Amino acid sequence: MKKLFTLTVLLMLSTPALATHNGPHIIVSVNGLVCDFCAVSMDKTFSKKPGVTDVDVNLTTKIVRIDMKPATDIGDDEIKKGITDAGFDVVSIKRN
């Protein structure tokens, strides 16, 4: 019974960490992403931008997901410039 109580308390305390992101997401399909150095490059390019909360690079799908704070955004031209300056090509940009 004590283990069940401990588990319940731990789950309740960890729930905020499991909450979903409530700001906008920018999903960018990118040609040329093939290695960990590519992922680091994309992370460095966007993580320092104002309003960005997280950058996730999936090398398998060649998708860069940029999570933003609520009521913030990065323009498509700025996204394209950051990616092309890093040596990659933008295929598409979608917003969720």
Contacts in CASP RR format, 6 or more apart in sequence:
PFRMAT RR
TARGET T0000
AUTHOR 0000-0000-0000
METHOD contacts of the structure
MODEL  1
MKKLFTLTVLLMLSTPALATHNGPHIIVSVNGLVCDFCAVSMDKTFSKKP
GVTDVDVNLTTKIVRIDMKPATDIGDDEIKKGITDAGFDVVSIKRN
21 53 0 8 1.000
21 54 0 8 1.000
21 67 0 8 1.000
22 70 0 8 1.000
23 53 0 8 1.000
23 67 0 8 1.000
23 68 0 8 1.000
23 69 0 8 1.000
23 70 0 8 1.000
24 67 0 8 1.000
24 68 0 8 1.000
24 70 0 8 1.000
24 72 0 8 1.000
24 73 0 8 1.000
24 95 0 8 1.000
24 96 0 8 1.000
25 65 0 8 1.000
25 66 0 8 1.000
25 67 0 8 1.000
25 68 0 8 1.000
25 95 0 8 1.000
25 96 0 8 1.000
26 65 0 8 1.000
26 66 0 8 1.000
26 68 0 8 1.000
26 73 0 8 1.000
26 74 0 8 1.000
26 79 0 8 1.000
26 93 0 8 1.000
26 94 0 8 1.000
26 95 0 8 1.000
26 96 0 8 1.000
27 63 0 8 1.000
27 64 0 8 1.000
27 65 0 8 1.000
27 93 0 8 1.000
27 94 0 8 1.000
27 95 0 8 1.000
27 96 0 8 1.000
28 63 0 8 1.000
28 64 0 8 1.000
28 65 0 8 1.000
28 66 0 8 1.000
28 79 0 8 1.000
28 83 0 8 1.000
28 90 0 8 1.000
28 92 0 8 1.000
28 93 0 8 1.000
28 94 0 8 1.000
29 62 0 8 1.000
29 63 0 8 1.000
29 90 0 8 1.000
29 91 0 8 1.000
29 92 0 8 1.000
29 93 0 8 1.000
30 42 0 8 1.000
30 62 0 8 1.000
30 63 0 8 1.000
30 64 0 8 1.000
30 83 0 8 1.000
30 88 0 8 1.000
30 89 0 8 1.000
30 90 0 8 1.000
30 91 0 8 1.000
31 62 0 8 1.000
31 88 0 8 1.000
31 89 0 8 1.000
31 90 0 8 1.000
31 91 0 8 1.000
32 38 0 8 1.000
32 62 0 8 1.000
32 88 0 8 1.000
32 89 0 8 1.000
33 39 0 8 1.000
33 42 0 8 1.000
33 57 0 8 1.000
33 59 0 8 1.000
33 62 0 8 1.000
33 64 0 8 1.000
33 88 0 8 1.000
34 59 0 8 1.000
35 59 0 8 1.000
36 59 0 8 1.000
38 57 0 8 1.000
38 59 0 8 1.000
38 88 0 8 1.000
39 57 0 8 1.000
39 59 0 8 1.000
41 86 0 8 1.000
42 55 0 8 1.000
42 57 0 8 1.000
42 64 0 8 1.000
42 83 0 8 1.000
42 86 0 8 1.000
42 88 0 8 1.000
43 55 0 8 1.000
43 57 0 8 1.000
45 82 0 8 1.000
45 83 0 8 1.000
45 85 0 8 1.000
45 86 0 8 1.000
46 52 0 8 1.000
46 55 0 8 1.000
46 64 0 8 1.000
46 66 0 8 1.000
46 74 0 8 1.000
46 79 0 8 1.000
46 82 0 8 1.000
47 54 0 8 1.000
47 55 0 8 1.000
49 74 0 8 1.000
49 78 0 8 1.000
50 72 0 8 1.000
51 68 0 8 1.000
51 69 0 8 1.000
51 72 0 8 1.000
52 66 0 8 1.000
52 67 0 8 1.000
52 68 0 8 1.000
52 69 0 8 1.000
52 74 0 8 1.000
53 67 0 8 1.000
53 68 0 8 1.000
53 69 0 8 1.000
54 65 0 8 1.000
54 66 0 8 1.000
54 67 0 8 1.000
55 64 0 8 1.000
55 65 0 8 1.000
55 66 0 8 1.000
55 67 0 8 1.000
56 64 0 8 1.000
56 65 0 8 1.000
56 67 0 8 1.000
57 63 0 8 1.000
57 64 0 8 1.000
57 65 0 8 1.000
58 64 0 8 1.000
58 65 0 8 1.000
62 91 0 8 1.000
64 83 0 8 1.000
66 74 0 8 1.000
66 79 0 8 1.000
68 74 0 8 1.000
76 93 0 8 1.000
79 90 0 8 1.000
79 93 0 8 1.000
80 90 0 8 1.000
80 93 0 8 1.000
83 89 0 8 1.000
83 90 0 8 1.000
84 90 0 8 1.000
END
